[in-house]
Structure formats: C-alpha cells, structure tokens
Amino acid sequence: MTKAFPNIAKWLKNLGTMLLKMGTTFITHITANLRRYFQDIVPEDVDSLSPVPTLPALPALPHLAGPVLNLGGGGPDVEAAIQWMIHQVRGGTNCATKVNVVVLRTYGNHDYNRVIYDMKGVKSVDTLIISNRNDANRTEIVDKIRRADVIFVAGGDQCQYIRNWKGTKLEAAVNSVYARGGGVGGTSAGAMIQSEFVYDACASSEEGIETKDALEDPYQDITFTYNFFKWRYLGGTIVDTHFDRRKRMGRIMAFIARQIQDGKAKRALGIAISEETSVVIDKYGIAKVMGRGAAYLVLGDHPPEICKPRTPLTFHDYKIWRIPRGDTFDLKNLPTKGYYLRSVKRGRFSSDPY
C-alpha cells in the first residue's frame, strides 16, 4: 500500500498540471475571440487597408543564402523544420555564420525563445507580441524585424494578423528579410497567412469554418484576404493546417472553388498540412514534407460546376496528391501523375477524399 501513495500523488500532480494547461488554453482562446469584436476594423475593411509603406534605408545588411519558407501544420512544432530553415539561411550545417531569429505573434508567451536559441547556428532570438497597428508601425519594432535573418510567425488567429499587420511597416519589414535571402516561416495561422489566397476567418470564430458547412454553402461566413505576403512559389496557392485531425479536405475544396468562381485565378492549389508536420520550401521551389504526418496538394484546374451562395458545392475531379513525410515536390512544376481524383456533388464527397 505504501508504494501506491506516491503513485497517486504523482497522478494527481500530473492531472493538476494538465487541467491548468487546458484552462490556460481556454482562457487564451476566449481572450483572442473577444479581441476580435473590439477591433476598430471590420472584416470588409481588411482588403482596403493602406498599401505596404516604403521603409527608410538601413545600414547595409548581409545577404543571406535563401530565401526559404517553412509552413507548419499546427500542434507540436517540427523543430527539425525550424532548424532546417536556420541552416538554409546561414549557408549550411557547418557554416560559421549565426543568425538572428524573430518570432512574431499578437498574443501569447515567449516560449519559442528557449527552444530556438538552443538550435545550432542561432545568435539571438526575440519574440515580439504585436497586437495593434500602432505597434506594427513603431520604428524600434520594425527595425528589429528588418535586422532579423529568420522570421517565424506563431500559431494564433490569422484574422488578427491581417487586421493588425497588413499594410503596415511590419509587413514591409518581413518582405525585406525575405528579399535579402532570409527565412520566413510559421505554424497554423502563421502558416496560413503565407499563401497568395488567405482564408482569413474574419467572419467566423478563430477556429474557422468546418468542412460540412463549407461544402453546404461555400460563401456563408467564408472570407479571404488578398495582397498580403507575396512569396515566390506560393502564387496561386491557399494553405490550410490542422488538416487531418480536423478533417479539412472539404473546406479547402470550397476555398479552391471560390478562387476560381470569384475570378481570382483560373486554377488554385491547396497546400494542406497535417499537425506535427511541416512543408519546407527551398530557394529553388523544391518542397519537402518533414515531421510525423503527410501533406496534401489539392488542385482545382477548371471552373466549378456549381459554386454560389446558399447552394451546396458541386465540383468534379479535384486532383489530389498525398505527400508522405520525407518526400519532395516541385512547386514550379507540379507532377503530371501520381494524383487521384475526387469530386464533390451537392456538398457530398464522391468517395473518401483522403
């Protein structure tokens, strides 16, 4: 019996820790969602924000070995993907150069600092919590970002990122890091804002629209942001995350159909990433899947049969590639084989899309 008591005490301690983390996460999400409704900018205003400002010249900064991208699918981070980005930017695993990393978020903590600082080739790490447009235009904050070599956007709320950062000097600063060969990455919402077409979730909750609802009506509570970051090799794409766990195939199909139906593109490519998984993209446009799961490429290359408000989606023959961990694909030239076809008819899959 005496051995049982320490085990019970340990179990109770672990339970208390777990409940505390759950409570903290719940409060964080509640706070984030409340913050949405006290913003001065409404969803309809997002795309009419001012253009990206021009920044004054800084003393010459070193050109880096990228640019590279890291798109994380949410959940526990793929630390190897962040390390890959750092090595690519500094010139290789054995290069003597060390880099400065800046983590961006609108709320949260500084936990990334310790994790990233312990990685090879890192000189410094700084987390900047930028929750309003005034801060996103402050000279001291913008200059910290401009002097970074690697930018990583934490998970959170893509609507808040867009409302608070789009059209600010912060956006221009991130652009400047990429332009001189730096690395830009993010996870969850921080990855979703990297594509040309961004599902911004400004008309729904922070978690966003669910597959069933998106297929039943591809317009209800579904809004997009355009002309945010414009990265080479991500033109014509829309990124989605938490893909397998939250069963998001249907919603990315709806997002793709909307881009074509609304005249934004003749074809659109979804890059859908599982949790605990990252897609890293080198300076030549070669992407690799890292982590525990898979990524999916979902291509719509023709107009939808039916895509209109208050009507279930019908779209025949999406081309889908499932890319397992360790495999690569070329974003400049998508493969012409290896895909399977799936259709949506009146809001229902023709067969299992996974």
C-alpha positions as CSV (number, residue, x, y, z in Angstrom):
1,M,0.0,0.0,0.0
2,T,2.8,2.4,0.8
3,K,4.0,2.3,-2.8
4,A,0.6,3.3,-4.0
5,F,0.5,6.7,-2.3
6,P,3.5,8.2,-4.2
7,N,1.9,7.0,-7.5
8,I,-1.4,8.6,-6.6
9,A,0.3,11.8,-5.6
10,K,2.2,11.8,-8.9
11,W,-1.0,11.1,-10.8
12,L,-2.8,14.0,-9.1
13,K,0.1,16.3,-9.8
14,N,0.1,15.4,-13.5
15,L,-3.7,15.8,-13.6
16,G,-3.5,19.2,-12.0
17,T,-0.8,20.3,-14.5
18,M,-2.9,19.1,-17.4
19,L,-6.0,20.9,-16.1
20,L,-4.1,24.1,-15.6
21,K,-2.8,23.9,-19.2
22,M,-6.3,23.3,-20.5
23,G,-7.6,26.2,-18.5
24,T,-4.9,28.5,-19.8
25,T,-5.5,27.5,-23.4
26,F,-9.2,28.0,-22.9
27,I,-8.7,31.5,-21.5
28,T,-6.3,32.4,-24.3
29,H,-8.8,31.4,-26.9
30,I,-11.6,33.2,-25.2
31,T,-9.5,36.3,-25.0
32,A,-8.5,36.1,-28.6
33,N,-12.0,35.7,-29.8
34,L,-13.2,38.6,-27.6
35,R,-10.5,40.7,-29.0
36,R,-11.9,40.3,-32.5
37,Y,-15.2,42.0,-31.5
38,F,-13.5,45.0,-30.1
39,Q,-11.4,45.8,-33.1
40,D,-12.0,49.0,-34.9
41,I,-11.5,47.3,-38.3
42,V,-14.4,45.2,-39.6
43,P,-13.8,42.2,-41.9
44,E,-15.0,44.1,-45.0
45,D,-12.2,46.6,-44.4
46,V,-9.3,44.2,-44.5
47,D,-8.6,44.3,-48.2
48,S,-8.9,48.1,-48.3
49,L,-6.1,48.7,-45.8
50,S,-3.4,51.0,-47.0
51,P,-0.7,49.7,-49.3
52,V,2.6,48.5,-47.8
53,P,4.7,51.6,-46.9
54,T,8.2,52.2,-48.1
55,L,10.9,51.9,-45.4
56,P,13.9,54.2,-45.0
57,A,17.3,52.7,-45.8
58,L,19.2,50.9,-43.1
59,P,23.0,50.4,-43.0
60,A,23.8,47.5,-45.3
61,L,22.7,44.2,-44.0
62,P,24.3,40.9,-45.1
63,H,22.7,39.0,-48.0
64,L,21.6,35.5,-46.8
65,A,21.6,32.1,-48.5
66,G,17.8,31.8,-49.0
67,P,15.1,32.8,-49.3
68,V,13.3,29.8,-47.8
69,L,9.9,29.1,-46.3
70,N,8.6,26.8,-43.5
71,L,4.8,26.1,-43.4
72,G,3.9,24.3,-40.2
73,G,0.6,22.4,-39.8
74,G,0.0,23.2,-36.2
75,G,0.2,21.1,-33.0
76,P,3.6,20.4,-31.6
77,D,6.2,22.2,-33.8
78,V,8.5,20.3,-36.1
79,E,11.7,21.6,-34.6
80,A,13.8,20.0,-37.3
81,A,12.0,22.2,-39.9
82,I,12.9,25.3,-38.0
83,Q,16.5,24.1,-37.7
84,W,16.4,23.4,-41.5
85,M,15.3,27.0,-42.2
86,I,18.1,28.3,-40.0
87,H,20.8,26.2,-41.7
88,Q,19.5,27.1,-45.2
89,V,19.7,30.8,-44.4
90,R,23.1,30.8,-42.9
91,G,24.6,28.7,-45.7
92,G,24.7,25.1,-44.4
93,T,25.0,22.9,-41.4
94,N,28.8,23.5,-41.0
95,C,28.8,27.2,-41.8
96,A,30.3,29.5,-39.1
97,T,27.6,32.2,-39.6
98,K,25.0,32.6,-36.9
99,V,21.6,34.1,-37.5
100,N,19.1,36.4,-35.6
101,V,15.6,35.0,-35.3
102,V,12.4,37.0,-34.5
103,V,9.2,35.3,-33.5
104,L,6.0,37.3,-34.2
105,R,2.6,36.9,-32.6
106,T,-0.4,39.0,-31.5
107,Y,-0.7,37.3,-28.1
108,G,0.9,34.6,-26.1
109,N,4.2,33.9,-24.4
110,H,8.0,33.8,-25.2
111,D,8.4,30.0,-25.0
112,Y,9.9,29.9,-28.5
113,N,13.0,31.8,-27.3
114,R,14.5,29.0,-25.3
115,V,13.7,26.3,-27.9
116,I,15.1,28.2,-30.9
117,Y,18.1,29.6,-29.0
118,D,19.3,26.1,-28.3
119,M,19.3,25.3,-32.0
120,K,22.6,25.2,-33.9
121,G,23.6,28.4,-35.7
122,V,21.5,30.9,-33.7
123,K,22.9,34.1,-32.4
124,S,19.8,35.6,-30.9
125,V,16.0,35.1,-30.5
126,D,13.5,37.7,-29.8
127,T,9.7,37.3,-29.5
128,L,7.6,40.4,-30.4
129,I,4.0,40.5,-29.4
130,I,2.4,43.0,-31.7
131,S,-1.4,43.3,-31.2
132,N,-2.2,46.6,-32.8
133,R,-1.4,48.6,-35.9
134,N,0.4,51.3,-33.9
135,D,2.9,48.8,-32.6
136,A,3.2,47.3,-36.1
137,N,4.4,50.8,-37.3
138,R,6.8,51.6,-34.4
139,T,10.3,52.3,-35.7
140,E,12.1,50.3,-32.9
141,I,9.9,47.2,-33.6
142,V,10.1,47.4,-37.4
143,D,13.9,47.8,-37.2
144,K,14.2,44.7,-35.1
145,I,12.3,42.7,-37.7
146,R,14.4,44.2,-40.6
147,R,17.6,43.1,-38.9
148,A,16.4,39.6,-38.4
149,D,17.6,36.8,-40.7
150,V,14.7,34.4,-39.9
151,I,11.1,35.3,-39.1
152,F,8.7,32.8,-37.5
153,V,5.0,33.6,-37.0
154,A,3.5,31.6,-34.1
155,G,0.1,30.0,-34.3
156,G,-2.9,32.1,-33.3
157,D,-5.5,33.9,-35.3
158,Q,-4.9,34.8,-38.9
159,C,-7.7,37.4,-38.8
160,Q,-5.8,39.3,-36.1
161,Y,-2.5,39.0,-38.0
162,I,-4.2,40.5,-41.1
163,R,-6.1,43.2,-39.2
164,N,-3.1,44.3,-37.2
165,W,-0.2,43.8,-39.7
166,K,-1.4,44.1,-43.3
167,G,-0.4,47.4,-44.9
168,T,1.9,48.3,-42.0
169,K,5.7,48.8,-41.8
170,L,5.8,45.4,-40.1
171,E,4.7,43.8,-43.4
172,A,7.3,45.8,-45.3
173,A,10.0,44.7,-42.8
174,V,9.1,41.0,-43.2
175,N,9.2,41.4,-47.0
176,S,12.7,42.9,-46.7
177,V,14.0,39.9,-44.8
178,Y,12.7,37.6,-47.5
179,A,14.1,39.8,-50.2
180,R,17.7,39.6,-48.9
181,G,17.6,35.8,-48.7
182,G,16.2,35.2,-45.2
183,G,13.8,32.6,-44.0
184,V,10.1,33.2,-43.3
185,G,8.0,30.5,-41.5
186,G,5.0,30.0,-39.3
187,T,2.7,27.4,-37.9
188,S,-1.1,27.0,-38.0
189,A,-2.5,30.6,-38.6
190,G,1.1,31.7,-39.0
191,A,1.5,29.4,-42.0
192,M,-1.9,30.2,-43.5
193,I,-1.1,33.8,-44.0
194,Q,1.9,32.9,-46.2
195,S,-0.1,31.9,-49.3
196,E,-1.4,34.2,-52.0
197,F,-5.0,33.5,-51.2
198,V,-5.6,33.6,-47.4
199,Y,-8.7,32.2,-45.7
200,D,-8.8,34.9,-43.0
201,A,-11.6,33.5,-40.7
202,C,-12.7,37.1,-40.0
203,A,-16.3,36.2,-40.5
204,S,-16.3,33.1,-38.2
205,S,-14.6,32.0,-34.9
206,E,-10.9,31.7,-34.5
207,E,-11.1,28.0,-35.3
208,G,-12.8,28.9,-38.6
209,I,-15.4,27.2,-40.8
210,E,-15.9,23.4,-40.7
211,T,-15.9,21.1,-43.8
212,K,-19.6,20.3,-43.6
213,D,-20.6,24.0,-43.5
214,A,-18.2,25.0,-46.3
215,L,-19.5,22.3,-48.6
216,E,-23.1,23.1,-47.9
217,D,-22.5,26.8,-48.6
218,P,-19.1,27.9,-49.9
219,Y,-19.9,31.6,-49.3
220,Q,-21.5,31.7,-45.8
221,D,-19.0,33.1,-43.2
222,I,-16.1,32.4,-45.6
223,T,-13.9,35.4,-46.4
224,F,-10.5,35.8,-47.9
225,T,-7.7,38.3,-47.8
226,Y,-5.5,39.1,-50.9
227,N,-2.3,41.0,-51.4
228,F,-0.7,40.3,-48.1
229,F,2.6,38.4,-48.3
230,K,3.6,37.5,-51.9
231,W,6.2,34.8,-51.8
232,R,7.8,33.2,-54.8
233,Y,6.5,29.7,-55.5
234,L,3.3,30.3,-53.4
235,G,1.5,32.3,-56.1
236,G,-1.9,30.7,-56.8
237,T,-1.9,28.8,-53.5
238,I,-4.0,28.6,-50.4
239,V,-2.6,27.0,-47.3
240,D,-4.6,25.1,-44.7
241,T,-3.4,23.5,-41.5
242,H,-4.5,21.0,-38.7
243,F,-5.6,19.2,-41.8
244,D,-6.1,15.5,-40.8
245,R,-7.2,16.0,-37.2
246,R,-9.9,18.5,-38.1
247,K,-10.9,16.8,-41.4
248,R,-10.5,19.9,-43.5
249,M,-10.5,18.4,-47.0
250,G,-13.9,19.7,-47.8
251,R,-13.2,23.2,-46.7
252,I,-10.1,23.5,-48.7
253,M,-12.0,22.2,-51.7
254,A,-14.6,25.0,-51.1
255,F,-11.8,27.6,-50.8
256,I,-10.3,26.5,-54.1
257,A,-13.6,26.6,-55.9
258,R,-14.2,30.2,-54.6
259,Q,-10.9,31.5,-56.0
260,I,-11.9,30.2,-59.5
261,Q,-15.6,31.2,-59.3
262,D,-14.7,34.7,-58.0
263,G,-12.3,35.3,-60.8
264,K,-9.2,35.4,-58.6
265,A,-7.5,32.6,-60.6
266,K,-8.1,30.1,-63.4
267,R,-6.7,27.4,-61.2
268,A,-5.8,27.2,-57.5
269,L,-3.6,24.9,-55.5
270,G,-4.3,24.0,-51.9
271,I,-1.4,23.1,-49.7
272,A,-2.9,21.2,-46.8
273,I,-0.6,20.2,-43.9
274,S,-1.2,17.7,-41.1
275,E,-0.5,18.5,-37.4
276,E,3.1,17.9,-36.3
277,T,4.1,18.3,-39.9
278,S,5.9,21.0,-41.9
279,V,6.4,21.7,-45.6
280,V,9.7,23.5,-46.1
281,I,10.4,25.2,-49.4
282,D,14.0,26.0,-50.6
283,K,15.1,28.8,-52.8
284,Y,14.5,26.7,-56.0
285,G,10.9,25.9,-55.2
286,I,11.5,22.3,-54.1
287,A,9.3,21.5,-51.1
288,K,9.8,18.7,-48.6
289,V,7.5,17.2,-46.0
290,M,9.0,16.9,-42.6
291,G,7.6,15.7,-39.3
292,R,5.1,13.0,-38.4
293,G,2.3,13.3,-40.9
294,A,1.6,14.0,-44.6
295,A,0.8,17.0,-46.7
296,Y,-1.8,17.1,-49.5
297,L,-1.8,19.1,-52.7
298,V,-5.3,19.7,-53.9
299,L,-5.6,21.2,-57.4
300,G,-8.7,22.8,-58.9
301,D,-7.8,23.5,-62.6
302,H,-11.2,24.2,-64.1
303,P,-14.4,26.2,-63.1
304,P,-16.7,24.6,-60.6
305,E,-19.9,23.2,-61.9
306,I,-21.9,24.9,-59.1
307,C,-20.4,27.4,-56.6
308,K,-22.8,30.1,-55.4
309,P,-24.3,31.3,-52.1
310,R,-26.8,29.3,-50.2
311,T,-26.2,26.3,-52.5
312,P,-24.2,23.1,-51.9
313,L,-20.9,22.9,-53.9
314,T,-20.5,20.8,-56.9
315,F,-17.0,20.4,-58.4
316,H,-15.8,17.5,-60.4
317,D,-12.3,16.0,-60.4
318,Y,-10.1,17.7,-58.0
319,K,-6.6,16.4,-58.4
320,I,-5.1,15.3,-55.1
321,W,-1.5,14.2,-54.3
322,R,-0.8,12.8,-50.9
323,I,2.8,13.6,-50.0
324,P,4.2,11.5,-47.1
325,R,6.9,12.7,-44.8
326,G,10.4,12.7,-46.4
327,D,9.0,13.1,-49.9
328,T,9.6,16.2,-52.1
329,F,7.6,18.0,-54.8
330,D,8.4,20.9,-57.2
331,L,6.1,23.9,-56.8
332,K,7.4,25.3,-60.1
333,N,6.3,22.1,-62.0
334,L,3.6,20.1,-60.3
335,P,3.8,16.3,-61.1
336,T,1.6,15.2,-64.0
337,K,0.9,11.8,-62.4
338,G,0.6,10.2,-59.0
339,Y,-2.7,12.0,-58.2
340,Y,-6.1,10.7,-57.5
341,L,-9.4,12.3,-58.5
342,R,-12.2,13.2,-56.1
343,S,-15.4,15.1,-56.7
344,V,-18.0,16.9,-54.7
345,K,-21.6,16.7,-55.8
346,R,-24.3,18.7,-54.0
347,G,-22.0,19.1,-51.0
348,R,-21.0,15.5,-50.7
349,F,-17.8,13.7,-51.5
350,S,-17.9,11.1,-54.3
351,S,-15.7,8.9,-52.1
352,D,-13.3,9.1,-49.2
353,P,-11.1,12.1,-50.2
354,Y,-8.1,11.0,-48.0
